[in-house]
Amino acid sequence: MARSRSRRHRNRWFIAVQAFVVLILLITASVMYVNNIYSDERKKEADILQHAQQVVPLTEVNGIEKGIWDKVVYVIQGVNQEGKAVWVWVLPDRVTSIPVADTVDKATVKAMIQQAHPDVRIVRLLPGYMDNHYVWQAFVQRKDEQGTRRYFYQFYSFYDGSPVGEIYGLPNQ
């Protein structure tokens, strides 16, 4: 009697260890898969950063963001060789540097959006490029004229936060 119980007990431990090993293998495979998916984008960002460094040498890089509207644009936030904080815009045909001191920051634009629309939920706020303007691209959810909550793209000047262009409402489906 005691013998069969211990054998059953050993079988349970063996199954538990096997399940644990399978779980670890699944997690490892998932991480490798996700890393593989993002490797192309990371390589592209490294190439963009290298291209930007040739035009505007940076001593420090604080972030890189990708914006897509009229054109695909990469925006790098960093510090130049003079020690000044700058935004570096890498467009398909040129690289431009804008001092952070000449721009409005993300927190100010968020506050302006929330003041204009108290019920707004800011989903995403990224630097972008639209109609030859450097802009903050805001993807927001708020009520429309009929009181229905919808998603909108709104653009604000990167220099002073004023609205730029028209507001694009997405269909409510």
N, CA and C atoms as an extended XYZ file, in Angstrom:
519
Properties=species:S:1:pos:R:3:atomname:S:1:resname:S:1:resid:I:1 pbc="F F F"
N         0.819       -1.187        0.000 N   MET     1
C         0.000        0.000        0.000 CA  MET     1
C         0.863        1.250        0.000 C   MET     1
N         1.828        1.295        0.886 N   ALA     2
C         2.685        2.475        0.991 CA  ALA     2
C         3.503        2.656       -0.279 C   ALA     2
N         3.836        1.536       -0.871 N   ARG     3
C         4.652        1.599       -2.069 CA  ARG     3
C         3.928        2.283       -3.220 C   ARG     3
N         2.671        1.984       -3.448 N   SER     4
C         1.922        2.585       -4.553 CA  SER     4
C         1.698        4.080       -4.326 C   SER     4
N         1.540        4.472       -3.075 N   ARG     5
C         1.360        5.900       -2.790 CA  ARG     5
C         2.624        6.679       -3.140 C   ARG     5
N         3.768        6.148       -2.780 N   SER     6
C         5.007        6.865       -3.078 CA  SER     6
C         5.252        6.909       -4.587 C   SER     6
N         4.874        5.836       -5.278 N   ARG     7
C         5.024        5.834       -6.726 CA  ARG     7
C         4.104        6.890       -7.344 C   ARG     7
N         2.865        6.988       -6.841 N   ARG     8
C         1.926        8.005       -7.302 CA  ARG     8
C         2.478        9.399       -7.012 C   ARG     8
N         3.046        9.532       -5.834 N   HIS     9
C         3.617       10.813       -5.425 CA  HIS     9
C         4.779       11.201       -6.360 C   HIS     9
N         5.631       10.219       -6.704 N   ARG    10
C         6.740       10.478       -7.627 CA  ARG    10
C         6.222       10.849       -9.011 C   ARG    10
N         5.158       10.198       -9.453 N   ASN    11
C         4.582       10.508      -10.766 CA  ASN    11
C         4.056       11.939      -10.804 C   ASN    11
N         3.440       12.374       -9.720 N   ARG    12
C         2.933       13.752       -9.666 CA  ARG    12
C         4.081       14.753       -9.771 C   ARG    12
N         5.161       14.496       -9.030 N   TRP    13
C         6.314       15.393       -9.094 CA  TRP    13
C         6.920       15.387      -10.492 C   TRP    13
N         6.998       14.224      -11.100 N   PHE    14
C         7.565       14.117      -12.442 CA  PHE    14
C         6.721       14.917      -13.442 C   PHE    14
N         5.414       14.817      -13.347 N   ILE    15
C         4.514       15.571      -14.228 CA  ILE    15
C         4.635       17.065      -13.955 C   ILE    15
N         4.737       17.452      -12.695 N   ALA    16
C         4.877       18.871      -12.349 CA  ALA    16
C         6.179       19.441      -12.912 C   ALA    16
N         7.263       18.689      -12.809 N   VAL    17
C         8.553       19.143      -13.349 CA  VAL    17
C         8.472       19.251      -14.868 C   VAL    17
N         7.859       18.286      -15.516 N   GLN    18
C         7.703       18.346      -16.972 CA  GLN    18
C         6.874       19.560      -17.385 C   GLN    18
N         5.796       19.818      -16.678 N   ALA    19
C         4.955       20.978      -16.988 CA  ALA    19
C         5.747       22.271      -16.809 C   ALA    19
N         6.557       22.343      -15.770 N   PHE    20
C         7.383       23.526      -15.532 CA  PHE    20
C         8.390       23.725      -16.666 C   PHE    20
N         9.028       22.662      -17.105 N   VAL    21
C         9.999       22.747      -18.204 CA  VAL    21
C         9.308       23.198      -19.487 C   VAL    21
N         8.145       22.651      -19.769 N   VAL    22
C         7.394       23.054      -20.962 CA  VAL    22
C         7.013       24.531      -20.873 C   VAL    22
N         6.598       24.977      -19.705 N   LEU    23
C         6.246       26.386      -19.511 CA  LEU    23
C         7.456       27.293      -19.758 C   LEU    23
N         8.603       26.931      -19.230 N   ILE    24
C         9.830       27.716      -19.444 CA  ILE    24
C        10.181       27.747      -20.929 C   ILE    24
N        10.059       26.624      -21.608 N   LEU    25
C        10.350       26.581      -23.045 CA  LEU    25
C         9.391       27.466      -23.835 C   LEU    25
N         8.110       27.458      -23.479 N   LEU    26
C         7.134       28.315      -24.161 CA  LEU    26
C         7.435       29.797      -23.932 C   LEU    26
N         7.785       30.161      -22.724 N   ILE    27
C         8.119       31.560      -22.433 CA  ILE    27
C         9.364       31.974      -23.209 C   ILE    27
N        10.380       31.129      -23.229 N   THR    28
C        11.608       31.428      -23.971 CA  THR    28
C        11.323       31.575      -25.461 C   THR    28
N        10.531       30.686      -26.016 N   ALA    29
C        10.183       30.769      -27.439 CA  ALA    29
C         9.401       32.044      -27.734 C   ALA    29
N         8.508       32.433      -26.845 N   SER    30
C         7.729       33.663      -27.040 CA  SER    30
C         8.630       34.888      -27.032 C   SER    30
N         9.553       34.946      -26.096 N   VAL    31
C        10.485       36.081      -26.023 CA  VAL    31
C        11.340       36.141      -27.282 C   VAL    31
N        11.834       35.011      -27.734 N   MET    32
C        12.652       34.980      -28.952 CA  MET    32
C        11.833       35.421      -30.164 C   MET    32
N        10.591       35.019      -30.230 N   TYR    33
C         9.716       35.399      -31.343 CA  TYR    33
C         9.482       36.906      -31.360 C   TYR    33
N         9.181       37.478      -30.207 N   VAL    34
C         8.943       38.926      -30.125 CA  VAL    34
C        10.217       39.694      -30.473 C   VAL    34
N        11.361       39.248      -29.972 N   ASN    35
C        12.628       39.904      -30.311 CA  ASN    35
C        12.896       39.847      -31.805 C   ASN    35
N        12.566       38.743      -32.429 N   ASN    36
C        12.753       38.609      -33.869 CA  ASN    36
C        11.851       39.573      -34.635 C   ASN    36
N        10.630       39.735      -34.174 N   ILE    37
C         9.690       40.635      -34.841 CA  ILE    37
C        10.207       42.071      -34.806 C   ILE    37
N        10.717       42.503      -33.653 N   TYR    38
C        11.145       43.891      -33.495 CA  TYR    38
C        12.577       44.149      -33.954 C   TYR    38
N        13.318       43.135      -34.341 N   SER    39
C        14.717       43.334      -34.716 CA  SER    39
C        14.856       44.224      -35.949 C   SER    39
N        13.957       44.102      -36.920 N   ASP    40
C        14.032       44.951      -38.112 CA  ASP    40
C        13.840       46.419      -37.753 C   ASP    40
N        12.891       46.703      -36.885 N   GLU    41
C        12.639       48.091      -36.474 CA  GLU    41
C        13.816       48.643      -35.676 C   GLU    41
N        14.399       47.827      -34.813 N   ARG    42
C        15.565       48.290      -34.048 CA  ARG    42
C        16.748       48.566      -34.967 C   ARG    42
N        16.930       47.749      -35.998 N   LYS    43
C        18.016       47.972      -36.955 CA  LYS    43
C        17.766       49.265      -37.726 C   LYS    43
N        16.516       49.478      -38.127 N   LYS    44
C        16.167       50.697      -38.841 CA  LYS    44
C        16.421       51.926      -37.968 C   LYS    44
N        16.050       51.853      -36.691 N   GLU    45
C        16.292       52.967      -35.776 CA  GLU    45
C        17.785       53.218      -35.596 C   GLU    45
N        18.586       52.154      -35.543 N   ALA    46
C        20.039       52.318      -35.418 CA  ALA    46
C        20.609       53.000      -36.657 C   ALA    46
N        20.119       52.620      -37.845 N   ASP    47
C        20.565       53.265      -39.088 CA  ASP    47
C        20.159       54.735      -39.116 C   ASP    47
N        18.945       55.036      -38.681 N   ILE    48
C        18.460       56.420      -38.628 CA  ILE    48
C        19.320       57.232      -37.666 C   ILE    48
N        19.622       56.669      -36.522 N   LEU    49
C        20.443       57.363      -35.531 CA  LEU    49
C        21.846       57.634      -36.074 C   LEU    49
N        22.411       56.665      -36.769 N   GLN    50
C        23.737       56.851      -37.366 CA  GLN    50
C        23.699       57.958      -38.418 C   GLN    50
N        22.664       57.977      -39.250 N   HIS    51
C        22.503       59.025      -40.269 CA  HIS    51
C        22.363       60.396      -39.611 C   HIS    51
N        21.578       60.481      -38.551 N   ALA    52
C        21.391       61.753      -37.843 CA  ALA    52
C        22.695       62.213      -37.199 C   ALA    52
N        23.463       61.289      -36.656 N   GLN    53
C        24.734       61.640      -36.013 CA  GLN    53
C        25.722       62.242      -37.009 C   GLN    53
N        25.632       61.865      -38.274 N   GLN    54
C        26.523       62.426      -39.290 CA  GLN    54
C        26.202       63.890      -39.562 C   GLN    54
N        24.931       64.260      -39.454 N   VAL    55
C        24.503       65.633      -39.729 CA  VAL    55
C        24.523       66.477      -38.458 C   VAL    55
N        23.976       65.950      -37.381 N   VAL    56
C        23.899       66.656      -36.097 CA  VAL    56
C        24.520       65.750      -35.034 C   VAL    56
N        25.814       65.923      -34.756 N   PRO    57
C        26.446       65.064      -33.748 CA  PRO    57
C        25.817       65.258      -32.366 C   PRO    57
N        25.399       64.159      -31.775 N   LEU    58
C        24.777       64.189      -30.452 CA  LEU    58
C        25.701       63.510      -29.442 C   LEU    58
N        25.798       64.109      -28.259 N   THR    59
C        26.580       63.492      -27.192 CA  THR    59
C        25.715       62.576      -26.339 C   THR    59
N        24.404       62.786      -26.409 N   GLU    60
C        23.474       61.989      -25.606 CA  GLU    60
C        22.170       61.828      -26.381 C   GLU    60
N        21.629       60.635      -26.376 N   VAL    61
C        20.336       60.362      -27.009 CA  VAL    61
C        19.370       59.934      -25.912 C   VAL    61
N        18.273       60.694      -25.773 N   ASN    62
C        17.296       60.414      -24.715 CA  ASN    62
C        16.089       59.632      -25.212 C   ASN    62
N        15.903       59.567      -26.514 N   GLY    63
C        14.761       58.824      -27.039 CA  GLY    63
C        14.648       58.989      -28.537 C   GLY    63
N        13.988       58.040      -29.148 N   ILE    64
C        13.728       58.100      -30.586 CA  ILE    64
C        12.293       57.637      -30.801 C   ILE    64
N        11.548       58.429      -31.571 N   GLU    65
C        10.151       58.096      -31.832 CA  GLU    65
C         9.899       58.139      -33.333 C   GLU    65
N         8.979       57.314      -33.768 N   LYS    66
C         8.623       57.232      -35.176 CA  LYS    66
C         7.237       57.817      -35.362 C   LYS    66
N         7.132       58.751      -36.291 N   GLY    67
C         5.840       59.341      -36.608 CA  GLY    67
C         5.484       59.074      -38.059 C   GLY    67
N         4.225       58.797      -38.304 N   ILE    68
C         3.779       58.521      -39.669 CA  ILE    68
C         2.537       59.351      -39.937 C   ILE    68
N         2.600       60.201      -40.938 N   TRP    69
C         1.420       60.897      -41.441 CA  TRP    69
C         1.644       61.132      -42.922 C   TRP    69
N         2.115       62.314      -43.304 N   ASP    70
C         2.445       62.547      -44.711 CA  ASP    70
C         3.650       61.703      -45.109 C   ASP    70
N         4.642       61.713      -44.239 N   LYS    71
C         5.886       60.979      -44.465 CA  LYS    71
C         6.246       60.240      -43.187 C   LYS    71
N         7.075       59.231      -43.341 N   VAL    72
C         7.620       58.565      -42.161 CA  VAL    72
C         8.759       59.442      -41.654 C   VAL    72
N         8.694       59.794      -40.384 N   VAL    73
C         9.703       60.662      -39.790 CA  VAL    73
C        10.140       60.058      -38.460 C   VAL    73
N        11.428       60.100      -38.223 N   TYR    74
C        11.969       59.689      -36.937 CA  TYR    74
C        12.401       60.948      -36.206 C   TYR    74
N        12.044       61.042      -34.940 N   VAL    75
C        12.386       62.209      -34.136 CA  VAL    75
C        13.240       61.733      -32.961 C   VAL    75
N        14.426       62.302      -32.875 N   ILE    76
C        15.378       61.926      -31.836 CA  ILE    76
C        15.476       63.073      -30.843 C   ILE    76
N        15.352       62.762      -29.584 N   GLN    77
C        15.547       63.772      -28.547 CA  GLN    77
C        16.905       63.506      -27.919 C   GLN    77
N        17.751       64.549      -27.899 N   GLY    78
C        19.089       64.360      -27.364 CA  GLY    78
C        19.758       65.664      -27.001 C   GLY    78
N        21.064       65.582      -26.811 N   VAL    79
C        21.880       66.740      -26.446 CA  VAL    79
C        22.993       66.856      -27.475 C   VAL    79
N        23.159       68.081      -28.039 N   ASN    80
C        24.196       68.279      -29.051 CA  ASN    80
C        25.552       68.532      -28.398 C   ASN    80
N        26.569       68.780      -29.221 N   GLN    81
C        27.926       68.945      -28.706 CA  GLN    81
C        28.094       70.209      -27.868 C   GLN    81
N        27.202       71.187      -28.062 N   GLU    82
C        27.258       72.406      -27.248 CA  GLU    82
C        26.574       72.208      -25.894 C   GLU    82
N        26.010       71.037      -25.660 N   GLY    83
C        25.346       70.752      -24.396 CA  GLY    83
C        23.896       71.208      -24.351 C   GLY    83
N        23.333       71.565      -25.503 N   LYS    84
C        21.943       72.030      -25.564 CA  LYS    84
C        21.023       70.880      -25.967 C   LYS    84
N        19.868       70.831      -25.323 N   ALA    85
C        18.869       69.813      -25.661 CA  ALA    85
C        18.257       70.149      -27.017 C   ALA    85
N        18.160       69.149      -27.884 N   VAL    86
C        17.633       69.356      -29.234 CA  VAL    86
C        16.700       68.224      -29.624 C   VAL    86
N        15.826       68.546      -30.566 N   TRP    87
C        15.027       67.554      -31.281 CA  TRP    87
C        15.672       67.426      -32.655 C   TRP    87
N        15.917       66.221      -33.109 N   VAL    88
C        16.476       65.994      -34.441 CA  VAL    88
C        15.425       65.249      -35.252 C   VAL    88
N        15.024       65.873      -36.361 N   TRP    89
C        13.989       65.312      -37.226 CA  TRP    89
C        14.668       64.666      -38.425 C   TRP    89
N        14.469       63.381      -38.599 N   VAL    90
C        15.054       62.659      -39.724 CA  VAL    90
C        13.924       62.318      -40.682 C   VAL    90
N        13.854       63.111      -41.764 N   LEU    91
C        12.860       62.888      -42.808 CA  LEU    91
C        13.529       62.138      -43.951 C   LEU    91
N        12.763       61.621      -44.902 N   PRO    92
C        13.380       60.876      -46.000 CA  PRO    92
C        14.397       61.696      -46.802 C   PRO    92
N        14.200       63.015      -46.881 N   ASP    93
C        15.072       63.835      -47.723 CA  ASP    93
C        15.992       64.790      -46.967 C   ASP    93
N        15.884       64.872      -45.634 N   ARG    94
C        16.739       65.797      -44.891 CA  ARG    94
C        16.730       65.475      -43.395 C   ARG    94
N        17.689       66.090      -42.709 N   VAL    95
C        17.789       66.002      -41.252 CA  VAL    95
C        17.801       67.425      -40.722 C   VAL    95
N        16.935       67.716      -39.740 N   THR    96
C        16.812       69.056      -39.177 CA  THR    96
C        16.929       68.975      -37.663 C   THR    96
N        17.599       69.975      -37.093 N   SER    97
C        17.742       70.056      -35.643 CA  SER    97
C        16.995       71.278      -35.134 C   SER    97
N        16.209       71.092      -34.074 N   ILE    98
C        15.447       72.187      -33.470 CA  ILE    98
C        15.772       72.210      -31.979 C   ILE    98
N        16.232       73.353      -31.447 N   PRO    99
C        16.495       73.429      -30.005 CA  PRO    99
C        15.209       73.229      -29.198 C   PRO    99
N        15.292       72.470      -28.133 N   VAL   100
C        14.130       72.221      -27.281 CA  VAL   100
C        13.594       73.534      -26.718 C   VAL   100
N        14.484       74.493      -26.483 N   ALA   101
C        14.069       75.790      -25.931 CA  ALA   101
C        13.122       76.537      -26.866 C   ALA   101
N        13.158       76.226      -28.167 N   ASP   102
C        12.291       76.898      -29.145 CA  ASP   102
C        10.961       76.185      -29.348 C   ASP   102
N        10.710       75.131      -28.587 N   THR   103
C         9.507       74.326      -28.800 CA  THR   103
C         8.663       74.283      -27.533 C   THR   103
N         7.452       73.768      -27.695 N   VAL   104
C         6.561       73.556      -26.551 CA  VAL   104
C         6.657       72.073      -26.176 C   VAL   104
N         6.705       71.789      -24.888 N   ASP   105
C         6.898       70.405      -24.466 CA  ASP   105
C         5.586       69.618      -24.454 C   ASP   105
N         5.724       68.307      -24.336 N   LYS   106
C         4.583       67.393      -24.395 CA  LYS   106
C         3.563       67.672      -23.293 C   LYS   106
N         4.022       67.954      -22.088 N   ALA   107
C         3.109       68.205      -20.965 CA  ALA   107
C         2.253       69.445      -21.216 C   ALA   107
N         2.841       70.474      -21.819 N   THR   108
C         2.088       71.695      -22.122 CA  THR   108
C         1.019       71.420      -23.165 C   THR   108
N         1.359       70.645      -24.188 N   VAL   109
C         0.380       70.312      -25.232 CA  VAL   109
C        -0.748       69.474      -24.634 C   VAL   109
N        -0.420       68.526      -23.774 N   LYS   110
C        -1.462       67.728      -23.106 CA  LYS   110
C        -2.406       68.626      -22.320 C   LYS   110
N        -1.835       69.577      -21.591 N   ALA   111
C        -2.665       70.496      -20.801 CA  ALA   111
C        -3.556       71.339      -21.703 C   ALA   111
N        -3.034       71.772      -22.852 N   MET   112
C        -3.830       72.572      -23.794 CA  MET   112
C        -4.990       71.749      -24.356 C   MET   112
N        -4.727       70.495      -24.678 N   ILE   113
C        -5.771       69.619      -25.219 CA  ILE   113
C        -6.849       69.391      -24.161 C   ILE   113
N        -6.435       69.123      -22.936 N   GLN   114
C        -7.399       68.864      -21.861 CA  GLN   114
C        -8.194       70.114      -21.497 C   GLN   114
N        -7.599       71.277      -21.672 N   GLN   115
C        -8.332       72.515      -21.411 CA  GLN   115
C        -9.379       72.749      -22.496 C   GLN   115
N        -9.032       72.448      -23.748 N   ALA   116
C        -9.972       72.641      -24.855 CA  ALA   116
C       -11.107       71.619      -24.821 C   ALA   116
N       -10.810       70.402      -24.385 N   HIS   117
C       -11.797       69.314      -24.341 CA  HIS   117
C       -11.677       68.613      -22.987 C   HIS   117
N       -12.444       69.032      -21.993 N   PRO   118
C       -12.310       68.461      -20.639 CA  PRO   118
C       -12.555       66.952      -20.555 C   PRO   118
N       -13.351       66.393      -21.465 N   ASP   119
C       -13.673       64.963      -21.404 CA  ASP   119
C       -12.716       64.107      -22.233 C   ASP   119
N       -11.619       64.676      -22.694 N   VAL   120
C       -10.716       63.988      -23.611 CA  VAL   120
C        -9.898       62.912      -22.891 C   VAL   120
N        -9.600       61.856      -23.645 N   ARG   121
C        -8.641       60.840      -23.209 CA  ARG   121
C        -7.550       60.814      -24.262 C   ARG   121
N        -6.357       61.222      -23.881 N   ILE   122
C        -5.242       61.261      -24.828 CA  ILE   122
C        -4.656       59.854      -24.913 C   ILE   122
N        -4.823       59.245      -26.078 N   VAL   123
C        -4.332       57.884      -26.284 CA  VAL   123
C        -2.836       57.911      -26.578 C   VAL   123
N        -2.429       58.862      -27.447 N   ARG   124
C        -1.026       58.938      -27.856 CA  ARG   124
C        -0.715       60.368      -28.262 C   ARG   124
N         0.457       60.842      -27.920 N   LEU   125
C         0.922       62.168      -28.310 CA  LEU   125
C         2.374       62.033      -28.741 C   LEU   125
N         2.601       62.184      -30.053 N   LEU   126
C         3.929       61.972      -30.623 CA  LEU   126
C         4.355       63.164      -31.464 C   LEU   126
N         5.661       63.399      -31.574 N   PRO   127
C         6.112       64.389      -32.545 CA  PRO   127
C         5.888       63.838      -33.951 C   PRO   127
N         5.547       64.709      -34.874 N   GLY   128
C         5.288       64.281      -36.242 CA  GLY   128
C         5.579       65.386      -37.233 C   GLY   128
N         5.233       65.124      -38.474 N   TYR   129
C         5.475       66.072      -39.559 CA  TYR   129
C         4.258       66.026      -40.470 C   TYR   129
N         3.638       67.197      -40.690 N   MET   130
C         2.439       67.251      -41.514 CA  MET   130
C         2.416       68.555      -42.298 C   MET   130
N         2.197       68.469      -43.599 N   ASP   131
C         2.074       69.653      -44.461 CA  ASP   131
C         3.222       70.637      -44.237 C   ASP   131
N         4.446       70.134      -44.242 N   ASN   132
C         5.654       70.949      -44.062 CA  ASN   132
C         5.701       71.657      -42.712 C   ASN   132
N         5.060       71.106      -41.696 N   HIS   133
C         5.082       71.668      -40.344 CA  HIS   133
C         5.557       70.582      -39.373 C   HIS   133
N         6.375       70.998      -38.428 N   TYR   134
C         6.734       70.114      -37.324 CA  TYR   134
C         5.603       70.222      -36.311 C   TYR   134
N         5.022       69.087      -35.951 N   VAL   135
C         3.800       69.104      -35.144 CA  VAL   135
C         3.866       68.076      -34.019 C   VAL   135
N         2.966       68.264      -33.065 N   TRP   136
C         2.622       67.227      -32.107 CA  TRP   136
C         1.379       66.545      -32.668 C   TRP   136
N         1.435       65.253      -32.878 N   GLN   137
C         0.309       64.482      -33.401 CA  GLN   137
C        -0.402       63.836      -32.220 C   GLN   137
N        -1.632       64.259      -31.988 N   ALA   138
C        -2.406       63.745      -30.857 CA  ALA   138
C        -3.485       62.800      -31.358 C   ALA   138
N        -3.500       61.604      -30.821 N   PHE   139
C        -4.568       60.641      -31.082 CA  PHE   139
C        -5.400       60.615      -29.814 C   PHE   139
N        -6.635       61.108      -29.911 N   VAL   140
C        -7.462       61.307      -28.722 CA  VAL   140
C        -8.829       60.659      -28.882 C   VAL   140
N        -9.468       60.419      -27.752 N   GLN   141
C       -10.859       59.975      -27.741 CA  GLN   141
C       -11.647       61.026      -26.972 C   GLN   141
N       -12.674       61.561      -27.624 N   ARG   142
C       -13.510       62.577      -26.992 CA  ARG   142
C       -14.882       62.556      -27.645 C   ARG   142
N       -15.794       63.358      -27.105 N   LYS   143
C       -17.138       63.433      -27.676 CA  LYS   143
C       -17.134       64.328      -28.907 C   LYS   143
N       -17.914       63.917      -29.913 N   ASP   144
C       -18.077       64.759      -31.098 CA  ASP   144
C       -19.252       65.710      -30.886 C   ASP   144
N       -19.677       66.363      -31.958 N   GLU   145
C       -20.764       67.349      -31.865 CA  GLU   145
C       -22.083       66.726      -31.402 C   GLU   145
N       -22.299       65.440      -31.704 N   GLN   146
C       -23.532       64.755      -31.307 CA  GLN   146
C       -23.427       64.135      -29.913 C   GLN   146
N       -22.288       64.259      -29.278 N   GLY   147
C       -22.110       63.696      -27.945 CA  GLY   147
C       -21.638       62.255      -27.932 C   GLY   147
N       -21.292       61.711      -29.098 N   THR   148
C       -20.804       60.339      -29.205 CA  THR   148
C       -19.287       60.331      -29.033 C   THR   148
N       -18.784       59.396      -28.233 N   ARG   149
C       -17.325       59.302      -28.062 CA  ARG   149
C       -16.713       58.688      -29.311 C   ARG   149
N       -15.739       59.407      -29.862 N   ARG   150
C       -15.040       58.962      -31.069 CA  ARG   150
C       -13.550       59.232      -30.930 C   ARG   150
N       -12.803       58.653      -31.848 N   TYR   151
C       -11.361       58.884      -31.903 CA  TYR   151
C       -11.069       59.949      -32.952 C   TYR   151
N       -10.078       60.788      -32.655 N   PHE   152
C        -9.690       61.867      -33.549 CA  PHE   152
C        -8.170       61.969      -33.605 C   PHE   152
N        -7.680       62.437      -34.758 N   TYR   153
C        -6.293       62.879      -34.881 CA  TYR   153
C        -6.326       64.391      -34.927 C   TYR   153
N        -5.554       65.012      -34.047 N   GLN   154
C        -5.444       66.457      -34.004 CA  GLN   154
C        -3.956       66.797      -34.033 C   GLN   154
N        -3.629       67.937      -34.630 N   PHE   155
C        -2.232       68.340      -34.760 CA  PHE   155
C        -2.025       69.714      -34.150 C   PHE   155
N        -0.878       69.867      -33.476 N   TYR   156
C        -0.543       71.114      -32.797 CA  TYR   156
C         0.884       71.500      -33.165 C   TYR   156
N         1.102       72.794      -33.354 N   SER   157
C         2.421       73.297      -33.722 CA  SER   157
C         3.460       72.878      -32.692 C   SER   157
N         4.597       72.454      -33.183 N   PHE   158
C         5.675       72.045      -32.298 CA  PHE   158
C         6.309       73.251      -31.619 C   PHE   158
N         6.116       74.428      -32.211 N   TYR   159
C         6.746       75.644      -31.685 CA  TYR   159
C         5.915       76.337      -30.610 C   TYR   159
N         4.585       76.412      -30.803 N   ASP   160
C         3.778       77.152      -29.834 CA  ASP   160
C         2.527       76.403      -29.362 C   ASP   160
N         2.269       75.230      -29.890 N   GLY   161
C         1.121       74.442      -29.449 CA  GLY   161
C        -0.203       74.831      -30.066 C   GLY   161
N        -0.194       75.754      -31.022 N   SER   162
C        -1.449       76.160      -31.663 CA  SER   162
C        -1.930       75.059      -32.606 C   SER   162
N        -3.256       74.925      -32.780 N   PRO   163
C        -3.780       73.897      -33.684 CA  PRO   163
C        -3.287       74.108      -35.117 C   PRO   163
N        -2.969       73.007      -35.789 N   VAL   164
C        -2.482       73.040      -37.170 CA  VAL   164
C        -3.383       72.147      -38.004 C   VAL   164
N        -3.824       72.654      -39.152 N   GLY   165
C        -4.623       71.844      -40.066 CA  GLY   165
C        -5.979       71.493      -39.495 C   GLY   165
N        -6.583       70.508      -40.128 N   GLU   166
C        -7.920       70.112      -39.694 CA  GLU   166
C        -7.858       68.939      -38.724 C   GLU   166
N        -8.977       68.679      -38.084 N   ILE   167
C        -9.100       67.550      -37.163 CA  ILE   167
C        -9.682       66.383      -37.951 C   ILE   167
N        -9.053       65.231      -37.832 N   TYR   168
C        -9.501       64.049      -38.562 CA  TYR   168
C       -10.233       63.113      -37.606 C   TYR   168
N       -11.536       62.946      -37.827 N   GLY   169
C       -12.335       62.034      -37.016 CA  GLY   169
C       -12.364       60.658      -37.643 C   GLY   169
N       -12.206       59.643      -36.837 N   LEU   170
C       -12.280       58.272      -37.335 CA  LEU   170
C       -13.713       57.779      -37.225 C   LEU   170
N       -14.138       56.918      -38.132 N   PRO   171
C       -15.507       56.406      -38.065 CA  PRO   171
C       -15.732       55.639      -36.766 C   PRO   171
N       -16.928       55.753      -36.263 N   ASN   172
C       -17.286       55.083      -35.016 CA  ASN   172
C       -17.913       53.738      -35.349 C   ASN   172
N       -17.170       52.658      -35.201 N   GLN   173
C       -17.687       51.347      -35.566 CA  GLN   173
C       -17.530       50.374      -34.446 C   GLN   173
